[in-house]
Amino acid sequence: MADTVSASASASATAVATTPAPTGRPQSSGYGAHDPSKPPVKRQIVCFSFYKVMPEWRRLPAEEKAAHKAAFAEVLAKWNKPGEFLSLTYSTIGTRGDVDMCVWSIGYAVDELNQMRSELMRTPLGGYLNSPHNFLAMTKRSQYQIDRPDESEGEGRGAIRPGGQKYIFIYPFWKTRPWYLLSLEERKRLMDEHIRIGLQYPRVKLNTTYSFGIDDQEFVVAFETNFPEDFLDLVQQLRETEISMYTLQDTPIFSCVRVPAAEMLDRLG
């Protein structure tokens, strides 16, 4: 599938971003062209930042930790600008040993992302954080027509619209070099099967972004769902497809629980 503050702020972002669960099967598999009657979709900058809190922070007095959390959450709230810059927060306590939380940001400028992350790191809590993993990507139209509402909106992934699902599974993705030497027709044939299987799991929403030249990976994929068992079955079934032979790497995988910023920080300790 490689070709998605305060409790009130989080709830508001969810209400705006939630998309209905898609149904149906592929109708076609061509190359989607931009509709000239509509303005082009402005491409977005997407970043998944994973943080690990140092053990020393957990030994601080409760009052000091509370102040640190409040300052960190204040920056997240400040940068939650509807239509301009959005951050979703996730806990990874118990699902990964090398990270404790994730901030998924979606905006329109690398400079804004840089400023926002700089402000987070200047908070007192920022002095106790390591960032073992950080994935930068952009949106763009897919070469393959998905014929699924949550995929084809925004000119075929020209824009990311996060859903309201409880869980997200994120990983970087690389194709092998032989994949890029295949003809477009052959790649489309292989992707048709890939897409067909994905559409059998309508409760799993895929967000695909592209990193060519701006980060180490080629893609970042993020699957949102309320049903982790669906995602597990989907990935297992995709391993059996012909196109899986062209996967170079698709790890590490991050299983994240979506929570408001305040709760994400409270789960740190």
VEXVEX-985584 format. One line per 10 residues: number of its first residue (from 1); their letters; for each residue x, y, z of N, C-alpha, C. Coordinates in steps of 0.05 Angstrom, whole numbers. Layout:
NUM = A = X/Y/Z/X/Y/Z/X/Y/Z ~ ... $
// end
This chain:
1 = MADTVSASAS = 17/-24/0/0/0/0/17/25/0 ~ 43/21/-8/60/45/-8/58/60/-34 ~ 46/73/-51/43/90/-75/24/111/-68 ~ -21/184/144/-46/201/151/-35/204/177 ~ -49/370/450/-65/394/457/-85/388/479 ~ -99/399/475/-119/394/496/-140/375/484 ~ -156/363/503/-176/344/494/-196/358/476 ~ -203/382/481/-223/396/464/-212/402/437 ~ -186/410/436/-174/415/410/-172/390/393 ~ -164/368/407/-162/343/392/-189/334/382 $
11 = ASATAVATTP = -210/337/398/-237/329/389/-246/346/366 ~ -239/372/367/-247/389/345/-234/381/319 ~ -207/375/321/-193/367/297/-204/341/285 ~ -212/323/303/-223/297/295/-250/301/280 ~ -266/319/291/-292/324/279/-290/335/251 ~ -270/352/247/-266/364/220/-255/344/201 ~ -236/326/212/-221/309/194/-234/282/188 ~ -253/274/204/-264/247/201/-277/243/174 ~ -271/220/161/-284/213/136/-300/188/139 ~ -322/185/124/-338/161/128/-324/136/119 $
21 = APTGRPQSSG = -331/113/131/-318/88/124/-325/81/95 ~ -304/76/78/-309/71/50/-319/42/46 ~ -333/39/24/-342/12/16/-338/10/-14 ~ -342/-15/-24/-341/-19/-53/-315/-30/-62 ~ -313/-36/-88/-289/-48/-100/-280/-31/-122 ~ -256/-36/-132/-245/-19/-154/-263/-19/-178 ~ -265/4/-191/-280/6/-215/-262/9/-239 ~ -239/20/-235/-219/23/-256/-192/25/-244 ~ -171/24/-261/-144/25/-250/-127/40/-271 ~ -134/64/-277/-119/80/-295/-102/101/-280 $
31 = YGAHDPSKPP = -92/120/-295/-77/142/-283/-95/165/-280 ~ -99/175/-255/-117/197/-250/-106/223/-260 ~ -121/237/-276/-112/263/-286/-126/285/-271 ~ -113/308/-268/-125/331/-254/-148/342/-270 ~ -170/348/-256/-193/360/-269/-187/390/-273 ~ -184/399/-298/-177/427/-303/-197/447/-294 ~ -222/438/-288/-242/456/-278/-239/462/-249 ~ -221/447/-235/-217/452/-207/-188/462/-202 ~ -185/478/-182/-157/488/-176/-140/465/-166 ~ -114/466/-172/-96/445/-163/-95/444/-132 $
41 = VKRQIVCFSF = -93/420/-121/-91/417/-93/-63/424/-83 ~ -61/441/-63/-35/449/-52/-24/425/-37 ~ 1/417/-44/13/394/-31/21/401/-2 ~ 20/380/15/25/384/43/52/372/51 ~ 63/384/72/86/373/86/76/356/109 ~ 86/332/112/77/313/132/101/304/148 ~ 99/303/174/121/294/191/111/277/214 ~ 123/254/218/118/237/241/143/238/259 ~ 140/251/282/163/253/301/158/235/325 ~ 177/218/332/174/200/354/194/208/376 $
51 = YKVMPEWRRL = 185/208/401/201/218/423/203/197/445 ~ 227/197/458/232/180/481/240/198/504 ~ 226/196/527/233/213/550/256/200/565 ~ 274/216/575/297/206/590/287/197/618 ~ 300/176/629/292/166/656/294/187/677 ~ 313/206/674/316/227/695/291/244/698 ~ 276/247/676/252/264/677/231/251/695 ~ 229/225/695/208/212/710/214/214/740 ~ 238/220/748/245/222/776/242/251/786 ~ 234/269/769/230/297/778/205/298/796 $
61 = PAEEKAAHKA = 202/319/813/178/323/829/153/325/811 ~ 131/316/821/106/315/805/98/343/796 ~ 102/363/813/95/391/806/112/401/782 ~ 137/394/782/155/403/761/148/389/735 ~ 142/363/736/134/348/712/107/360/701 ~ 89/367/718/64/378/709/68/404/694 ~ 87/421/704/93/446/690/105/441/663 ~ 123/421/661/135/413/636/114/404/616 ~ 96/388/625/74/378/607/57/401/597 ~ 51/419/615/33/442/607/47/459/586 $
71 = AFAEVLAKWN = 73/464/589/87/481/569/88/467/542 ~ 93/440/542/94/425/517/67/425/503 ~ 45/421/519/18/421/508/10/448/497 ~ 21/469/510/14/497/501/25/502/473 ~ 49/492/467/61/495/441/44/480/420 ~ 36/455/427/19/440/409/-7/455/403 ~ -19/466/423/-44/480/420/-40/505/403 ~ -18/519/407/-12/544/392/-10/538/363 ~ 2/515/356/6/509/328/-17/493/315 ~ -38/490/329/-62/477/318/-79/498/304 $
81 = KPGEFLSLTY = -73/502/278/-86/523/262/-103/510/241 ~ -129/509/244/-147/496/224/-142/506/196 ~ -138/487/178/-133/494/150/-105/501/143 ~ -87/503/164/-60/511/159/-40/491/170 ~ -44/484/195/-24/466/209/-39/450/230 ~ -36/424/229/-50/406/247/-31/386/259 ~ -33/381/284/-17/360/297/-35/341/312 ~ -31/315/308/-45/294/322/-25/280/341 ~ -34/272/364/-16/261/384/-23/233/391 ~ -2/217/395/-6/188/400/13/179/422 $
91 = STIGTRGDVD = 5/159/437/22/146/456/32/119/445 ~ 57/113/450/69/88/442/79/73/467 ~ 70/81/490/78/66/515/68/38/513 ~ 86/19/516/78/-9/515/77/-22/488 ~ 78/-6/466/78/-17/439/105/-16/426 ~ 123/2/435/150/4/426/169/8/450 ~ 192/-3/449/211/1/470/229/25/467 ~ 231/35/442/250/57/436/237/84/434 ~ 210/86/435/196/111/435/173/111/454 ~ 164/134/463/142/137/482/118/151/471 $
101 = MCVWSIGYAV = 122/168/450/100/183/439/106/192/411 ~ 85/200/397/88/208/369/71/233/365 ~ 83/252/350/68/276/341/68/276/311 ~ 43/274/299/40/273/270/30/301/262 ~ 47/315/247/40/342/238/35/343/208 ~ 16/359/200/9/363/172/7/393/167 ~ 23/404/149/23/432/143/29/437/114 ~ 39/461/108/44/468/80/72/480/76 ~ 89/481/96/115/493/93/135/479/112 ~ 158/472/101/179/460/118/188/479/140 $
111 = DELNQMRSEL = 189/505/133/198/524/153/179/525/177 ~ 153/523/172/134/523/195/138/498/212 ~ 142/475/199/148/451/214/173/454/231 ~ 193/465/219/219/470/233/214/488/257 ~ 199/510/254/194/528/276/179/514/298 ~ 158/499/291/142/486/311/158/466/327 ~ 173/449/314/189/429/328/211/443/345 ~ 221/465/336/241/480/352/228/490/378 ~ 204/500/376/190/510/400/185/487/419 ~ 178/463/409/174/440/426/199/433/441 $
121 = MRTPLGGYLN = 222/434/427/247/426/439/257/447/459 ~ 248/472/456/256/493/475/240/493/501 ~ 219/476/502/205/474/528/222/458/548 ~ 215/461/573/231/445/593/230/415/588 ~ 207/404/579/206/376/573/224/369/550 ~ 226/387/530/244/382/507/272/376/515 ~ 281/387/537/309/381/546/312/352/556 ~ 290/338/560/291/311/569/282/291/548 ~ 281/300/523/271/283/501/293/275/482 ~ 293/250/473/308/242/450/288/236/427 $
131 = SPHNFLAMTK = 297/238/402/279/232/380/293/211/362 ~ 289/185/369/303/163/355/293/161/326 ~ 268/169/320/257/166/293/242/191/286 ~ 245/200/261/231/223/251/229/220/220 ~ 204/220/210/200/215/182/186/239/169 ~ 199/251/148/189/274/134/179/264/106 ~ 157/275/98/146/267/72/128/290/61 ~ 118/286/36/99/304/24/77/288/11 ~ 55/302/7/33/290/-8/37/295/-38 ~ 25/277/-54/24/281/-83/3/262/-95 $
141 = RSQYQIDRPD = -5/268/-119/-25/250/-132/-13/223/-137 ~ -28/202/-132/-20/175/-138/-20/170/-168 ~ -1/153/-177/-1/144/-205/-24/125/-210 ~ -36/114/-188/-55/92/-192/-82/102/-181 ~ -103/98/-196/-130/107/-188/-141/86/-169 ~ -147/95/-145/-155/77/-123/-185/71/-124 ~ -201/91/-132/-231/88/-133/-242/81/-106 ~ -233/96/-86/-242/93/-58/-244/121/-46 ~ -266/128/-33/-269/156/-25/-246/167/-9 ~ -236/152/11/-215/164/27/-188/165/13 $
151 = ESEGEGRGAI = -185/151/-9/-160/152/-25/-161/173/-46 ~ -184/176/-60/-185/192/-84/-192/221/-78 ~ -199/228/-53/-204/255/-46/-179/271/-50 ~ -181/297/-55/-158/314/-57/-140/306/-80 ~ -152/300/-103/-137/294/-127/-117/270/-123 ~ -128/249/-111/-111/225/-108/-88/229/-89 ~ -95/236/-64/-76/239/-43/-60/265/-45 ~ -70/285/-59/-57/311/-58/-60/324/-31 ~ -78/314/-15/-82/325/12/-88/302/31 ~ -79/304/55/-84/284/76/-107/294/94 $
161 = RPGGQKYIFI = -126/276/98/-148/282/116/-149/260/138 ~ -136/265/160/-136/244/181/-164/238/190 ~ -169/212/196/-195/204/206/-196/205/236 ~ -217/195/248/-220/195/277/-214/169/290 ~ -199/152/276/-194/125/287/-175/125/311 ~ -179/104/328/-164/103/353/-135/95/349 ~ -129/79/329/-102/69/326/-90/77/299 ~ -64/80/299/-50/85/273/-25/68/273 ~ -19/56/250/5/40/246/22/53/225 ~ 46/61/232/63/78/215/89/63/209 $
171 = YPFWKTRPWY = 98/65/184/125/55/178/136/67/153 ~ 163/69/151/176/78/127/177/55/107 ~ 179/61/81/177/40/61/196/47/38 ~ 209/25/28/227/27/5/220/5/-15 ~ 219/13/-40/217/-7/-62/245/-15/-71 ~ 247/-38/-84/273/-46/-96/278/-30/-121 ~ 303/-28/-130/309/-14/-155/296/-28/-179 ~ 295/-55/-180/282/-68/-203/253/-59/-206 ~ 239/-51/-184/212/-42/-187/210/-18/-206 ~ 228/0/-203/227/24/-220/236/20/-249 $
181 = LLSLEERKRL = 247/-4/-254/254/-11/-281/231/-25/-296 ~ 211/-33/-281/187/-45/-294/173/-25/-311 ~ 159/-34/-331/142/-16/-347/119/-6/-330 ~ 108/17/-338/84/27/-324/61/8/-324 ~ 58/-6/-347/36/-25/-349/40/-48/-329 ~ 65/-58/-326/69/-80/-308/66/-71/-279 ~ 75/-47/-273/71/-37/-245/42/-34/-239 ~ 27/-24/-259/-2/-21/-255/-16/-48/-251 ~ -7/-68/-265/-19/-95/-262/-14/-105/-234 ~ 10/-102/-224/16/-111/-197/2/-94/-176 $
191 = MDEHIRIGLQ = -1/-68/-180/-15/-51/-161/-45/-57/-161 ~ -56/-66/-183/-84/-73/-184/-91/-94/-163 ~ -75/-114/-161/-79/-135/-141/-76/-124/-113 ~ -56/-107/-109/-50/-95/-83/-74/-78/-74 ~ -85/-62/-93/-108/-45/-87/-133/-62/-81 ~ -137/-82/-97/-160/-100/-94/-161/-111/-66 ~ -138/-120/-56/-137/-132/-29/-143/-110/-8 ~ -131/-87/-12/-135/-65/7/-164/-58/10 ~ -179/-59/-12/-207/-52/-11/-225/-73/3 ~ -213/-96/9/-228/-116/24/-228/-109/54 $
201 = YPRVKLNTTY = -213/-88/61/-212/-80/89/-220/-51/92 ~ -246/-45/88/-255/-18/88/-252/-3/115 ~ -248/-19/137/-245/-6/163/-216/3/168 ~ -199/0/148/-171/9/151/-167/31/131 ~ -160/55/140/-156/79/123/-126/83/118 ~ -118/84/93/-90/87/86/-83/116/80 ~ -61/125/91/-50/151/84/-21/146/74 ~ -16/152/49/10/148/37/22/175/30 ~ 47/179/38/62/203/32/89/196/20 ~ 102/215/7/125/210/-9/150/225/2 $
211 = SFGIDDQEFV = 172/211/2/197/223/14/221/224/-4 ~ 217/219/-30/239/218/-49/256/243/-47 ~ 281/240/-39/299/263/-39/298/281/-15 ~ 277/278/2/276/296/26/280/281/52 ~ 281/254/50/287/238/74/298/211/64 ~ 306/194/82/319/169/74/301/150/60 ~ 276/147/70/257/129/59/245/140/33 ~ 231/123/18/217/132/-6/188/139/0 ~ 175/125/18/148/131/26/145/129/56 ~ 124/142/66/115/136/94/86/129/92 $
221 = VAFETNFPED = 79/106/103/51/97/103/40/97/131 ~ 15/106/134/2/107/160/-26/97/157 ~ -32/75/170/-58/61/169/-74/68/194 ~ -96/81/191/-114/87/213/-137/67/215 ~ -143/58/239/-165/39/242/-173/38/272 ~ -198/29/276/-207/23/303/-205/-7/308 ~ -195/-22/288/-195/-51/290/-167/-62/283 ~ -149/-63/302/-121/-73/296/-121/-100/283 ~ -141/-117/289/-141/-143/277/-144/-142/246 ~ -159/-122/237/-162/-118/208/-135/-111/195 $
231 = FLDLVQQLRE = -120/-94/208/-94/-86/197/-75/-110/196 ~ -75/-126/218/-58/-150/218/-65/-168/195 ~ -91/-174/191/-99/-192/169/-92/-180/142 ~ -95/-154/139/-89/-141/114/-59/-144/107 ~ -42/-139/126/-13/-141/121/-5/-169/115 ~ -17/-188/130/-10/-216/124/-19/-224/96 ~ -42/-215/87/-51/-222/61/-34/-208/39 ~ -25/-184/45/-8/-170/25/19/-183/22 ~ 28/-197/42/54/-212/40/53/-233/19 ~ 29/-242/12/25/-264/-7/22/-254/-35 $
241 = TEISMYTLQD = 23/-228/-40/19/-218/-67/46/-217/-82 ~ 43/-217/-108/67/-217/-126/84/-192/-121 ~ 71/-169/-116/85/-144/-114/103/-143/-89 ~ 98/-161/-69/114/-161/-45/143/-167/-50 ~ 148/-180/-73/176/-186/-80/193/-161/-85 ~ 179/-139/-90/192/-114/-96/195/-95/-72 ~ 188/-106/-48/192/-90/-23/221/-94/-14 ~ 235/-72/-11/262/-73/-1/262/-72/30 ~ 247/-54/42/245/-52/71/219/-38/78 ~ 207/-47/100/183/-35/110/183/-36/141 $
251 = TPIFSCVRVP = 205/-31/153/208/-29/182/226/-5/188 ~ 224/5/213/208/-4/236/179/4/233 ~ 162/-12/247/133/-7/248/126/3/275 ~ 110/24/276/101/37/300/71/34/304 ~ 64/21/326/35/18/333/29/39/354 ~ 11/57/347/6/81/363/-24/83/371 ~ -28/94/395/-55/98/406/-61/128/406 ~ -82/136/392/-88/164/390/-101/174/416 ~ -90/195/427/-100/207/452/-95/237/450 ~ -111/253/465/-106/282/466/-78/287/478 $
261 = AAEMLDRLG = -67/310/472/-40/316/480/-36/313/511 ~ -55/323/526/-53/322/555/-51/293/565 ~ -67/275/553/-66/247/561/-40/234/551 ~ -31/241/527/-6/230/517/17/236/536 ~ 17/261/546/38/269/564/35/256/592 ~ 10/254/601/6/241/627/15/212/627 ~ 13/199/604/21/171/602/52/167/603 ~ 66/190/601/96/188/603/104/182/632 ~ 88/189/651/94/184/679/92/209/696 $
// end
